[in-house]
Amino acid sequence: MPPLPRPLLAVAAGVAVLLAACRPVPPEATAPAASDLSRPTLAVQALSAHMRSGDFAAFARDAVPAPLHARLQVAWRAGDTRWPLDELPFSEHLPEVLGALAAPDAETRLAAGFDRNFAGSGREIRAAAATMGLFGVQYLSHQGDFSEHEREHYSQLLSAVAQWAAQAPLADREHAAAAIARLAAAARAAGPATAEGIAAAGMDESLRRMGAFSTEAKAVLAGYGLDLDAAFDSVEASLQVQRGDQATVRLRYTLAGMPIDTVVPVERIDGRWYLSDFLRHARDAAGRRGPEPPPAQDPGSAAPAGPVAAP
C-alpha cells in the first residue's frame, strides 16, 4: 500500500474493528469508582463500557489484575509493549499513522496521495474489500496467535467490516478531504506519537491521548456509515456456563448491520473476573518484567460439584 494514504485506510478499515466511539478523559479528572467485576457478565460489560466511553486507561485497569497492570506499566516505559493498543489491528503502525497525520503539510500530502491512488476507484475498492473479507477470514482460521474463541469472533468482525467497506464511499474525494482534516487536527492535539514520546508519557497518559484521538476517528467512521456507538450500545452479555473460577459468556451485538454472536472465556482471580484472552496477551506483553505474584485465595471461589448454567 502506498505510504501516504495508509493513515486514512488504516483508520477506516482496520482500527474500525476495535477503536470505539470515545470521549477523552482529562488528566485532571477525578479517579472513577472501581468497576464491579464480581460476576462474569459484569466484567464483559465493564470492558465494553470503557471502550464505548473511550476510557482506554480504565480498560487497561479492569482488563488485568493490579500486579500485572503494574508490570505492564513498567514494560510500557521500557518500550517492551504497547498493550492494550497491541490488541488493535495495525497497532504497530500507530506512531507512523499519527506522525503522518500530525505533519504540518499532512492535509496537502495525504489529499494528493488519495487523488493518485483512490479517488474515483470505487469499483476497485469494493473488490479489495471483498478480497479482504475472504482472505482475512482464511488467515484467521489457520494463522496467527489467536485462541479458537478469538478466531471465531474476529472472523465475524472482519466479515462485517468487509461488508461495510464494500458499500462505504471510500473513493469519494470530499469525504476523504473532510476525514483527513479532522484526523490531522486530532493527531496534532494528541501530542508527540514517537516511540520515545509514548514511552515518556507512560501507559495511562498515552491511553488518554488515544481516547482523545479516537473521538475524531469515531466521527469520521460514522460519516462513512460505520456507527460504532450503535455497535457498543447493542452489546448483550449472558452467562453460559460457570465452573468454579472458569466461565464462558455469550456476547452478542450488531456491527455495520451484521449480527455478531460469539462466546468469550473468562476467569476469576482474587474475586474479580477477567477475559481470558486479554489476560493471555497481557501476560505475554509483560513477560520480560518477571513473574506475576500469585493471587490471594478467594474464600468464595471454591469450585462447585458441577457446572452452573445460566437460566
LUMZA-632030 format. One record per residue (C-alpha): x, y, z. Coordinates in steps of 0.001 Angstrom, whole numbers, padded with zeros to 6 digits, always signed. Layout:
// residues N
XYZ...
// end
This chain:
// residues 311
+000000+000000+000000+001402+003454-000816+002612+005182+002358+000654+008420+002059-002949+007155+002182-002219+004444+004741-003409+006532+007719-006845+007024+006173-007340+003393+005275-005823+002097+008499-008366+004091+010476-011241+003425+008092-010735-000291+007623-008624-001773+010384-008897+000272+013552-012646+000299+012940-012861-003157+014429-011933-002157+017969-011371+001615+018173-014668+002631+019655-016691+005808+019988-014974+007826+022642-014885+010859+024892-011434+011904+026123-010745+011648+029828-008859+014780+031006-005720+014060+033042-007029+016110+035964-010297+014147+036152-011146+012532+039450-010356+008830+039513-013530+006832+038788-015001+004393+041239-013765+000836+040897-015723-001253+038415-017835-004161+039608-016113-007268+038247-017742-009656+040707-019615-011641+038030-018540-012879+034579-021099-010810+032670-020248-007666+034644-016588-007998+033634-017526-008193+029946-019943-005286+030273-017363-003158+032108-014778-003517+029344-017406-002819+026678-018455+000321+028556-014864+001558+028762-014418+001129+025019-017758+002823+024429-016721+005837+026511-013160+005946+025225-011609+005448+028635-008768+003236+027462-006857+003721+030723-009818+002291+032652-009986-000565+030139-006354-001422+030879-007024-001165+034625-010021-003537+034563-008721-005987+031962-005963-007378+034190-005218-007844+037925-003366-004996+039658+000054-006752+039876+000001-007475+036143-001117-003905+035399+001913-002619+037331+004240-004840+035316+002686-003610+032088+003303-000001+033083+006988-000787+033621+007181-002664+030314+005475+000259+028537+008065+002781+029749+010847+000388+028751+009389+000155+025238+008741-003584+025530+004988-003348+024871+002140-001061+023873-000611-003224+025371-003632-002808+025233-003104-000907+021965-001448-004112+020738-004961-005598+020633-005831-003246+017747-005297-004049+014071-002347-002100+012616-001160-001285+016144+002476-001420+015066+001729+001425+012645+000051+003752+015159+003101+006007+015723+003629+006208+011966-000051+006917+011328-000282+009622+013973+003038+011133+012931+001966+011358+009290-001361+012916+010266+000296+015436+012589+002824+016645+009994+002438+020353+009080+001589+019553+005461-000461+016424+006181-003687+017682+004616-001980+018549+001320+000185+015440+001077-002478+012964+002122-005077+014504-000180-002615+014291-003080-001875+010669-002244-005581+009898-002106-006143+011515-005507-003341+009477-007067-004381+006139-005647-008036+006064-004641-010158+008918-005992-012858+007517-008263-011717+003923-007711-014921+002743-006094-015118-000495-008083-011548-001446-007215-012045-000630-003539-015212-002725-003396-013329-005622-004950-010484-005155-002481-012969-005156+000409-014424-008464-000754-010920-009908-001069-010011-008614+002385-013013-010379+003854-012335-013661+002059-008608-013976+002636-008729-012331+006046-011138-014955+007338-008952-017693+005862-005918-016240+007601-007733-016037+010921-008811-019648+010544-005280-021029+010246-002632-018405+011121-001705-016018+013907-001537-016292+017686-005283-016486+018330-007369-018710+020546-010241-020607+018986-012670-018127+020554-010735-015201+019047-010646-016815+015611-014404-017280+015627-015084-013753+016920-012601-011918+014688-013776-013774+011596-017264-012360+012168-015809-008893+012791-013757-008991+009619-016744-010102+007551-018822-007227+008939-016080-004651+008253-015548-006013+004744-019289-005766+004085-019269-002163+005298-016170-001245+003270-017751-002638+000100-020620-000151+000463-018899+002875+002048-017912+005902-000084-014202+005271+000441-013352+006585-003039-015200+009889-002563-012788+012839-002577-014975+015164-000469-015365+012532+002244-011626+011912+002199-010730+015600+002465-013037+016073+005458-011718+012903+007117-008086+013886+006651-008692+017374+008075-010414+016022+011210-007890+013284+011837-004920+015591+011253-006218+018116+013783-006864+015360+016314-003407+013841+015819-001752+017200+016447-003815+017730+019581-002879+014279+020878+000771+015269+021124+004008+013500+020120+003477+009972+018871+007092+008864+018557+008175+005728+020372+010201+007891+022743+007286+010248+023400+004877+007399+024083+007337+005750+026479+007975+009016+028313+004249+009750+028702+003625+006347+030225+000766+003942+029681-002113+005800+031350-001388+009199+029797-000789+007704+026351-004069+005819+026556-005865+009054+027458-004368+010668+024356-005531+007756+022236-009012+008207+023677-008998+011836+022584-007849+010947+019078-010422+008170+018789-013219+010685+019336-012480+012088+015903-011801+008646+014431-015294+007626+015552-016848+010705+013966-015010+010028+010712-016164+006414+010616-019738+007475+011360-019528+009777+008343-018636+006736+006265-021578+004770+007637-019853+002750+010364-021651+003629+013607-019540+002273+016445-021759+003949+019044-024629+001784+017887-022447-001340+017933-021463-000880+021565-024957+000172+022571-026242-003138+021189-023931-005326+023304-025654-008122+025242-023725-010420+027591-025202-013551+029153-023620-016266+031269-023381-019609+029512-021634-021927+031955-019621-021366+035135-017453-023983+036782-015620-022602+039792-013210-019901+038631-013824-020568+034925-016831-019436+032882-017995-018592+029381-020073-015576+028425-022142-015276+025262-021522-011892+023611-023965-010542+021031-024062-007201+019222-024598-005693+015774-021784-004174+013707-022475-002492+010375-025896-004152+010250-024396-007610+010737-025153-009646+013890-022095-010804+015847-022653-013806+018122-019694-015316+019938-018589-016873+023220-015737-015470+025327-013963-017334+028142-013479-015541+031466-011702-016469+034673-011734-015351+038294-008615-014115+040069-008785-012892+043654-012555-012469+043463-012626-010494+040180-013424-011762+036683-011258-011149+033606-011413-012094+029922-009012-014988+029424-007725-013922+026016-006900-010399+027203-005100-011906+030195-003066-014178+027951-001961-011336+025679-001194-009055+028624+000905-011720+030331+002844-012251+027121+003335-008485+026793+004698-008199+030343+006643-011466+030174+010055-009852+030311+009189-007975+033501+009362-011004+035787+006742-013477+037091+003337-012317+038261+002775-012744+042010+000184-015463+042718-003247-014026+043604-004612-014342+047090-007053-017186+047518-010648-016013+047233-012657-017603+050052-015730-017778+047876-014077-019272+044832-014250-022957+045730-015389-024946+042739-018913-026355+042893-019575-030006+042296-020723-029359+038714-021203-026638+036134-023637-023802+036809-025599-022950+033685-027230-019590+033051-031009-019607+033338
// end
